[in-house]
Amino acid sequence: TAVDRVTLEIPRGEFFALLGPSGCGKTTLLRMLAGFEMPSEGKIFIDGVDMSTIPPNKRPVNMVFQSYAVFPHMTVFENVAYGLKFDNVAKADQYGRVMAALADVKLDHLAERKPDQMSGGQRQRVALARALVKKPKVLLLDEPLSALDAKLREAMRFELAELQDKVGITFVMVTHDQDEALAMAGRCAVMDRGKLMQTATPSNLYEFPANKFVADFIGSVNLFEGTLEVDEPDHAIVQSEELGGRIFFDHGVSGAGGEKMWVGIRPEKIELLKREEGATPPTPEDAPSGCNVTAGTVRQISYLGSESIYEIDLVNGRRMQVSRPNLSRWDQEDFTWDDEVWLRWHGDSPVLLQS
């Protein structure tokens, strides 16, 4: 089953992202919205009208493909005007609409240029203008930035988000790039094996994932299995043999005592401290003694410029990842390979996860 009982509602004017690994069903869902695939069950409504059996050319949608699909033998102006000709729009009206669409994507000064004389980012804007000129109710974007290099892709994220805000059209974008989705979309739907795992704002997806899959797919996370020991209205404690200690939550978790559960802790929420032999574990201020702290040894370091990633082997053999921002030029020198360290985190850092 490519798409398995997916139900969602996208408000008018929203920038919405379908996010997930290859083969999760996101592109099939996009193709159903476009009319290239017909659902075997269920209905698709656009602006309150059932589109389930309406052919693609009769739907109020346009699509921007991963490869842009601009016509190389036509000028930029002719590419953008192409759809208007099929709609029998008068030539006098075509010019104004095409130039307005090109102005929206900052290409009105290149109207007479051919696509092969343009950069990848400019060709992508031509494809956007060609889709927007017909004033669709929904613009569908299939991996729109994947063909661009990293620097240009980052710049185009902001431009695409600004464009959507300016034109006010509903954008539905498919991507497997989590950074792309989180940076541009107002809400994201995470899919796996045809099912909808969670729909939320980017910050809620990251900070409050619904399950292990979402936590692991969105960003990096340290996952540990544990047993619920204490569950009070204002705090909870999970014992984790995998972590080698107790995990304190500064809120209740509504679970049954003795229940097995998963705990996720993001790498950037963990503090790294030097460990002296025989020293007492430095419990964070908001947790009971002995909670939210464990010991380990630095095994790998990845310097990424703005931050450094540390792979820490815990005393019980598990590995944990910690990220630290390089606030000064010398921060990366604070720790080195084989350093004995403490890892600690606050009570609001861990999140409880369904399997």
ABEGO torsion letter per residue (X at the ends): XABBGBBBBBBBGBBBBBBEBBGAGAAAAAAAAAGABBBABEBBBBGGBBAAABBAAABBBBBBBAAGGBBAABBAAAAAAAAAAAAGBBAAAAAAAAAAAAAAAGAAAAAABBAAABBAAAAAAAAAAAAAAAGBABBBBBGAAAABBAAAAAAAAAAAAAAAAAAGBBBBBBBABAAAAAAABABBBBBBGGBBABBBBAAAAAABBABAAAAAABEBBBBBBBBBABBBAABBBBBBAAAGEBBBBABBAGBBBGBBBBBBBBAAABBBBBBBBGBBBBBBAABBBGBGBBBBBBABBBBAGABBBBBBBBAAGBBBBBBBBBABAAAAAABBBGBBBBBBBBAAABBBBBX
